[in-house]
Amino acid sequence: MPIPTSSDASDGVVPGGCSHLATLLADPPAREGFQNKYKTVVAWHARKRQDTSHPAKRRKVSTPTCDTCDLSLSRPFVCLSCPFAGCWSDGHITSHLKEAGHSFCVDTRSGSLFCADCGDFVYDPTIDELYLSTVLLVEEKQAKFQVAKGAREPYQPWTPNGEESAALKEATILPCSGRRGLLNLGQTCFLNVILQSFIHNPLLRNYFLSDRHNIRLCKHTDCTCCEMDNLFSEIYSPNTTPFGPTSFLATTWKVSAELSGYSQQDAHEFFITALNQIHTTCRGSTNISCNCIIHQTFAGQLQSDVTCERCGNVTSTVDPMLDISLEIRGIGKGGDSGENTLAGCLRRYTKPEKLGAKEYSCSKCTKAHEAVKRLSIRKLPPVLSFQFKRFEHKTVSKAVPNKIDTAVRFPASINMAEFTTLVVTSSGKDGEPSYPGPEAMYEYDLFGVINHEGQMDNGHYTNFARFQDEWYRFDDDKVTPSTLGACLNSNAYMCFYVKRHLDYKPYMKPTYRVARENDIVREQEQEKQKEMARMKEVDDALMAMIAGD
């Protein structure tokens, strides 16, 4: 049965929906007043929630109170027929609806609609769409780009045109689960876990399932993008038996000699190699301002600020990043185990570091002085990849390689605001950090974790991944249902987080298309000049013949 659209809801009762709401929405004047009140209430709470200055400032904002008991409301319910606001736990909002004969109230936090006539919360796609669009509009007005100062581009929903609608009608829906194990081809668990992280990466998934790279049209040899295209075709096929990525492994061996052979490899090393190879063979790949899918997904910017302690001069450099490698503290390395959290590792990563006089020479003082260096994230990427440095390789001071098995706690979601350049380089009153924009700009949700079991020379890689709202554990060809709790309690080697709300900007024609169009125009101009020169030669030859006669 097709999902009802907004027009379906306004014309009649949505199957399984509220008849009282459907009757109200069928009356245009009543619908307009109801929706305007709903948007006002939702927008108020969205603006309140998106004010992400330091908590000390938020305490100065008055909290709404219940119109019956005068208690402060952390989760106000508002009547959609009058200005009454009340508490849910003591039943004051429902009592008001019965006494006043009003039908609906809304939970300002979630936008959930309660019908007094039904005595229950009700769902309608029109109201759900209205809630999402209202919250998004508030975010757009308050959000700024991390680097540029301009506001966000207003969101415009996609509406298929005639050609796209015809293509959708002709499309065949395949019964696929998107969860498929990968065969171990001989100590290739390092490859399998990275491929599973790619498969469950929503941006990579959307790119390759949208046929943005077609293996049949590609002219590259040993193309890693073609291998990715084939991988997604296999995973999202009706076949549920484990898949052997033999051609992906063979292509990796051809393009990266250090990863060839059947010895165990480092998953993070293969991750970086795979990103570079996909970037190299991807359409739109350039060395400057690259528009390929890898840079659209993983690319961010790190800023390093070095402050001279003598004159205060600050030297800033910005470097690109595809992932972040974090130090962890093993047993006996100082500090307690409580510091081994993802947030704790990030704080150590971004904390000021002393530089000796021999390590820094100030460009303003023109002399060597002690300085303070601090890293921060200038631009957050859509997907954050973290690697915990668990492997201590053999060095001059360390005769035997070692693996750090210390547990690192990591959350299901993380707010990256305090680690950004905006926060590190600015502060509010009393030195308290503050930052502009809504929390949505900085919030990330976990979607994949890679684990390493055993020692460096005889270990095994497994991984957890989120598919929609369900978690699964992947051990090569074995796929088993799991839970978020089991994932969070695992000993992580790599973690992958995706931005809860993606940034977007006005459509700009990719630079490679601009260059290609310019080349076509230039070639056409050259052909025209050649044709004119040839015609001139013919005319000159004819004139010479006439003159000779």
C-alpha positions in Angstrom: 0.0 0.0 0.0 1.5 3.4 -0.9 2.5 5.8 1.8 -0.1 8.6 2.0 1.2 12.1 1.0 0.2 15.4 2.5 -2.6 15.8 0.1 -3.9 12.4 1.0 -4.1 13.5 4.6 -6.0 16.7 3.9 -8.6 15.0 1.7 -9.6 12.2 4.1 -8.6 10.0 7.0 -5.1 8.6 6.8 -5.3 4.8 7.3 -4.9 4.2 11.1 -4.9 8.0 11.7 -7.0 10.4 13.7 -10.4 11.2 12.3 -10.7 14.3 14.4 -7.5 15.7 13.0 -8.5 14.8 9.4 -11.8 16.7 9.8 -9.9 19.8 11.0 -7.4 19.6 8.2 -10.2 19.3 5.7 -11.5 22.8 6.6 -9.1 25.3 5.0 -9.6 28.2 7.5 -9.3 25.9 10.5 -6.3 24.2 9.0 -4.4 27.5 8.4 -5.0 28.7 12.0 -4.1 25.3 13.4 -0.9 25.0 11.4 0.2 28.5 12.2 -0.2 27.9 15.9 1.7 24.6 15.6 4.6 26.2 13.7 4.8 29.1 16.3 5.1 26.6 19.2 7.6 24.3 17.5 9.7 27.3 16.3 9.9 28.7 19.8 11.3 25.6 21.3 13.6 25.1 18.3 15.1 28.6 18.8 15.5 27.9 22.5 17.2 24.6 21.8 19.5 26.0 19.1 20.9 28.7 21.4 24.1 26.8 22.2 26.0 29.4 24.1 27.6 28.3 27.4 25.1 26.9 29.9 25.9 29.9 32.3 24.2 32.2 29.7 21.2 29.9 29.2 20.3 30.0 32.9 19.4 33.7 32.5 16.6 32.8 30.1 13.2 32.4 31.9 11.7 28.9 31.8 8.0 28.5 31.0 5.8 27.5 33.8 2.6 25.5 34.1 -0.5 27.7 34.0 -2.1 25.5 36.7 0.6 24.7 39.3 3.2 27.4 38.3 6.0 24.7 38.3 8.9 25.2 35.8 8.4 23.1 32.7 11.4 21.3 31.2 9.0 19.8 28.6 6.1 22.2 28.0 2.8 21.0 26.5 0.9 23.8 24.7 -2.7 23.9 23.8 -3.3 24.6 20.1 -6.6 26.4 20.7 -5.4 28.9 23.3 -2.2 30.2 25.0 -2.4 27.6 27.9 0.8 25.7 28.7 0.8 22.9 31.2 2.6 19.9 32.6 2.1 16.4 31.4 3.1 14.4 34.5 0.4 15.9 36.7 -2.2 15.8 34.0 -2.8 19.6 34.0 -2.7 19.9 30.2 -5.1 17.0 29.6 -7.4 18.5 32.3 -7.4 21.8 30.5 -8.3 20.2 27.2 -11.3 18.5 28.8 -12.5 21.5 30.7 -12.1 24.0 27.9 -13.4 21.6 25.2 -10.2 21.9 23.2 -9.0 19.0 21.1 -5.2 19.2 20.6 -2.0 20.0 22.4 1.6 19.6 21.3 4.8 18.5 23.0 7.1 21.4 22.2 10.2 19.2 22.4 9.3 16.5 19.9 6.4 18.1 18.1 4.2 15.1 19.0 0.4 15.8 18.8 -2.1 14.7 21.5 -5.8 14.4 20.7 -8.1 14.7 23.7 -11.0 13.1 21.8 -8.9 10.0 21.0 -7.1 10.1 24.4 -3.8 9.4 22.8 -0.9 10.8 20.7 -1.7 10.7 17.0 0.4 10.7 13.8 -0.3 12.5 10.5 2.3 12.9 7.7 1.2 16.5 7.2 2.0 17.4 10.8 5.3 15.4 10.7 6.4 17.3 7.6 5.4 20.6 9.1 7.4 19.9 12.2 10.6 19.0 10.2 10.3 22.0 7.9 9.8 24.4 10.8 12.8 23.1 12.8 14.9 23.2 9.6 13.9 26.8 8.9 15.0 27.8 12.4 18.3 26.0 12.0 18.9 27.7 8.6 18.4 31.2 10.1 20.8 30.6 13.0 23.5 28.4 11.3 26.6 29.8 9.8 29.2 27.9 7.8 32.2 26.9 9.8 34.7 28.9 7.7 32.6 31.3 5.6 30.4 33.8 7.3 27.3 33.4 5.1 24.1 31.8 6.2 23.0 28.3 5.1 21.3 27.9 1.7 17.6 27.4 2.2 16.5 23.8 1.8 14.5 22.9 -1.3 12.9 19.5 -1.4 13.5 17.3 -4.4 10.5 16.9 -6.7 10.9 14.5 -9.6 10.4 16.0 -13.1 8.7 14.1 -15.9 11.8 12.2 -17.0 12.6 11.2 -13.4 9.1 10.1 -12.7 9.0 7.9 -15.8 12.4 6.4 -14.7 11.0 5.7 -11.2 7.9 3.9 -12.7 10.1 1.7 -14.8 12.5 0.8 -11.9 12.4 -2.7 -10.5 12.5 -3.0 -6.7 15.0 -5.8 -5.7 14.6 -7.7 -2.4 17.9 -7.0 -0.7 18.9 -6.6 2.9 22.1 -4.7 2.6 23.7 -7.0 5.2 26.1 -9.5 3.7 29.2 -11.2 5.1 32.6 -11.1 3.3 34.7 -14.2 2.8 38.2 -14.2 4.3 40.5 -14.8 1.4 43.6 -15.5 3.6 44.2 -13.1 6.5 42.1 -10.5 4.7 40.0 -9.6 7.8 41.7 -6.1 7.7 40.1 -5.6 4.2 36.7 -6.9 5.2 36.1 -4.6 8.1 37.1 -1.5 6.1 34.8 -2.6 3.3 32.0 -3.1 5.8 32.6 0.5 7.1 32.3 1.8 3.5 29.1 -0.2 2.9 27.4 1.2 6.0 28.7 4.8 5.3 25.5 6.6 4.2 27.3 9.1 2.0 29.3 6.4 0.1 26.2 4.2 -0.1 24.1 6.9 -1.6 26.8 7.9 -4.1 27.5 4.4 -5.5 23.8 3.2 -5.4 22.9 6.4 -7.4 25.1 5.1 -10.2 27.5 8.1 -9.9 30.3 5.7 -11.0 29.3 3.1 -13.6 31.8 0.2 -14.1 30.6 -0.2 -17.6 31.4 3.3 -18.6 34.7 3.7 -16.8 37.8 3.9 -18.9 40.3 3.5 -16.0 42.3 0.3 -15.5 42.7 -1.2 -12.0 40.0 1.2 -10.9 39.1 1.2 -7.2 36.0 3.1 -7.9 34.8 0.3 -10.2 35.5 -2.1 -7.4 33.4 0.0 -5.0 30.6 0.0 -7.6 30.8 -3.7 -8.0 30.9 -4.2 -4.2 27.7 -2.2 -3.6 26.0 -4.0 -6.5 26.8 -7.3 -4.8 25.9 -6.3 -1.3 22.5 -4.9 -2.4 21.6 -7.8 -4.6 19.1 -10.5 -3.7 21.9 -12.9 -3.0 22.5 -13.4 0.7 25.4 -15.8 0.7 28.8 -14.4 1.8 30.6 -12.5 -1.0 34.3 -12.9 -1.8 35.9 -9.5 -2.7 38.6 -11.2 -4.8 38.8 -8.5 -7.5 39.0 -5.7 -4.9 41.9 -7.5 -3.2 43.6 -8.1 -6.6 43.3 -4.4 -7.6 44.6 -3.4 -4.1 47.7 -5.6 -4.7 48.3 -4.0 -8.1 48.0 -0.4 -7.0 49.7 -0.8 -3.6 52.7 -3.1 -3.4 53.1 -2.7 0.4 49.7 -4.3 0.9 50.2 -7.2 -1.4 50.7 -10.8 -0.2 48.9 -12.9 2.4 50.4 -11.5 5.5 48.2 -9.6 8.1 47.9 -5.9 7.4 46.9 -2.9 9.4 43.2 -2.0 8.8 43.9 1.8 9.2 46.7 1.6 6.6 44.4 -0.1 4.2 41.7 2.5 5.0 44.0 5.4 4.0 45.2 3.5 0.9 41.7 2.8 -0.2 40.6 6.4 0.3 43.6 7.6 -1.9 42.8 5.1 -4.6 39.1 5.9 -4.7 40.0 9.6 -4.8 42.5 9.0 -7.7 40.0 7.1 -9.9 36.9 9.1 -9.0 35.2 11.5 -11.4 35.9 15.0 -10.4 39.3 14.2 -8.8 41.7 17.2 -8.7 44.7 18.2 -6.6 43.1 21.5 -5.5 39.6 21.9 -4.1 38.8 18.3 -5.0 35.1 17.5 -5.5 35.4 13.7 -5.4 33.2 11.7 -3.1 36.1 10.9 -0.7 36.8 14.6 -0.1 33.0 15.4 0.1 32.7 12.7 2.8 35.9 12.6 4.8 37.8 15.8 4.2 38.1 18.4 6.9 40.7 20.9 8.0 43.1 21.1 11.0 44.4 24.5 12.2 47.7 24.8 14.1 48.2 28.0 16.1 51.7 28.7 17.4 51.8 31.6 19.9 55.2 33.3 20.7 55.5 33.7 24.4 57.7 36.8 24.1 55.6 39.0 21.7 52.3 37.1 21.5 52.5 36.8 17.7 50.3 33.9 16.4 51.2 31.9 13.4 48.4 29.8 12.0 48.6 27.0 9.4 45.7 25.0 7.9 46.2 21.4 6.8 43.8 19.0 5.2 42.7 15.9 7.1 40.8 12.7 6.2 40.9 11.1 9.7 42.2 11.8 13.2 44.6 9.5 15.0 44.4 9.7 18.8 46.9 8.7 21.5 45.7 6.5 24.3 47.3 6.0 27.7 48.3 2.4 28.5 48.7 1.0 32.0 51.5 2.7 33.9 51.7 5.7 31.5 50.4 8.2 34.0 46.9 9.5 34.5 43.9 7.3 35.4 42.0 5.0 33.1 39.0 7.4 33.2 40.9 9.7 30.8 40.7 7.1 28.1 37.5 8.2 26.6 37.0 9.6 23.1 36.3 13.1 24.5 39.4 12.8 26.7 41.6 11.8 23.8 40.3 14.7 21.8 41.0 17.1 24.6 44.6 15.9 24.8 44.8 16.2 21.0 43.7 19.8 21.1 45.3 21.0 24.4 48.2 23.6 24.2 51.7 22.1 23.8 54.9 23.8 24.9 57.6 24.3 22.3 61.2 24.9 23.3 63.3 27.7 21.9 65.1 25.3 19.6 61.8 24.2 18.1 60.4 27.6 17.1 61.6 30.8 15.6 59.2 33.7 15.7 58.8 35.6 12.4 58.0 38.8 14.2 60.8 38.7 16.8 63.1 37.1 14.3 64.6 35.2 17.2 64.1 31.8 18.7 61.8 31.8 21.7 59.6 29.4 23.6 56.1 29.1 22.2 52.8 27.3 22.6 51.3 25.2 19.9 47.6 24.2 19.8 45.7 22.1 17.3 42.0 22.5 16.5 39.5 21.4 13.9 38.9 24.3 11.6 36.4 22.5 9.4 34.4 19.4 10.4 33.8 16.8 7.7 30.5 15.0 7.2 32.0 11.8 8.4 34.5 11.7 11.2 37.0 8.7 11.3 39.0 8.2 14.5 41.9 5.8 15.0 43.2 4.9 18.4 46.9 4.3 18.3 47.0 0.9 19.9 50.1 -0.4 18.1 53.5 0.7 19.3 56.0 -0.3 16.7 59.6 -1.2 17.2 61.9 1.9 17.6 65.3 2.8 18.9 64.0 3.3 22.4 61.5 0.3 22.2 63.1 -3.0 21.3 59.8 -5.0 21.2 56.6 -3.9 19.4 53.6 -3.7 21.7 49.8 -3.4 21.6 47.9 -1.2 24.0 44.8 -3.2 25.1 43.5 -0.4 27.4 39.7 0.1 27.0 38.6 3.4 25.5 35.0 4.5 26.1 33.3 6.2 23.3 29.7 7.5 23.0 26.8 6.8 20.6 26.8 10.5 19.8 29.3 13.3 20.3 29.2 17.1 20.1 32.4 18.3 18.5 32.0 22.0 19.2 34.6 22.3 22.0 37.3 20.9 19.6 36.7 23.4 16.8 38.7 26.5 16.0 35.6 28.6 16.6 35.6 27.6 20.3 39.3 27.3 20.9 40.1 30.8 19.6 37.1 32.6 21.1 35.6 32.9 24.5 32.6 34.6 26.1 32.3 36.4 29.4 34.5 35.3 32.2 36.6 33.3 29.8 33.8 30.9 29.2 33.9 29.4 25.6 31.0 30.1 23.4 30.1 29.4 19.8 27.5 30.4 17.2 24.9 28.3 15.5 22.7 25.4 16.5 24.0 22.2 18.1 23.1 20.4 14.9 26.2 21.8 13.3 28.4 19.9 15.7 26.5 16.7 16.5 27.6 13.3 15.2 26.1 9.8 15.5 28.1 6.5 15.6 27.5 4.2 12.7 30.6 1.9 12.7 33.3 0.5 15.0 36.3 -1.7 14.1 37.8 -4.0 16.8 41.1 -5.8 16.9 41.5 -9.0 19.0 44.8 -10.6 19.9 48.3 -9.3 19.4 50.0 -7.4 16.6 51.4 -10.5 14.8 48.4 -12.9 15.2 45.3 -10.7 15.7 41.9 -10.7 14.0 39.7 -7.8 13.0 35.9 -7.7 13.5 33.5 -4.8 13.3 30.1 -3.5 14.4 27.9 -1.5 12.0 24.5 0.2 12.2 21.9 -0.5 9.5 19.0 1.9 9.9 18.3 1.6 13.6 19.7 -1.9 14.1 23.2 -3.0 15.0 25.1 -6.0 13.6 28.4 -7.6 14.3 30.5 -8.7 11.3 33.1 -11.4 11.6 34.2 -12.0 8.0 31.4 -14.1 6.5 29.4 -14.3 9.8 26.8 -11.6 10.4 24.9 -11.6 13.7 22.4 -9.2 15.2 23.8 -7.2 18.0 23.0 -4.2 20.2 24.3 -0.6 20.7 25.4 -1.6 24.2 27.5 -4.5 22.9 29.1 -2.1 20.4 29.9 0.5 23.0 31.4 -2.1 25.3 33.8 -3.4 22.6 37.5 -2.5 22.5 37.6 -0.1 19.6 40.5 0.4 17.2 38.6 2.7 14.8 35.3 4.6 15.1 33.1 6.2 12.5 30.6 9.0 13.1 28.3 10.7 10.6 27.0 14.3 11.0 23.4 14.3 12.2 22.5 17.2 9.9 24.6 17.7 6.8 25.8 21.2 5.7 24.8 22.1 2.2 25.4 25.1 0.0 24.1 26.5 -3.3 24.7 24.2 -6.3 27.9 25.0 -8.0 29.0 23.4 -11.2 32.0 21.1 -10.5 35.3 22.5 -11.6 36.1 19.4 -13.7 32.8 20.1 -15.7 33.7 23.8 -16.1 37.2 22.8 -17.3 35.8 20.2 -19.7 33.3 22.7 -21.2 36.0 25.3 -21.6 38.2 22.7 -23.4 35.3 21.9 -25.7 34.8 25.6 -26.5 38.5 26.0 -27.1 38.6 23.0 -29.4 35.6 24.2 -31.4 37.3 27.6 -31.8 40.5 26.0 -33.0 38.6 23.8 -35.5 36.8 27.0 -36.8 40.2 28.7 -37.2 41.6 25.7 -39.1 38.6 25.6 -41.4 38.9 29.3 -42.1 42.7 28.9 -42.8 41.9 26.0 -45.2 39.2 28.0 -47.0 41.7 30.9 -47.4 44.2 28.5 -48.9 41.5 27.3 -51.4 40.6 30.9 -52.3 44.2 31.9 -52.7 44.8 28.9 -55.0 41.7 29.8 -57.1 42.9 33.4 -57.4 46.3 32.2 -58.5 44.8 30.0 -61.2 42.6 32.9 -62.5 45.6 35.2 -62.5 47.7 32.7 -64.4 45.0 32.3 -67.1 
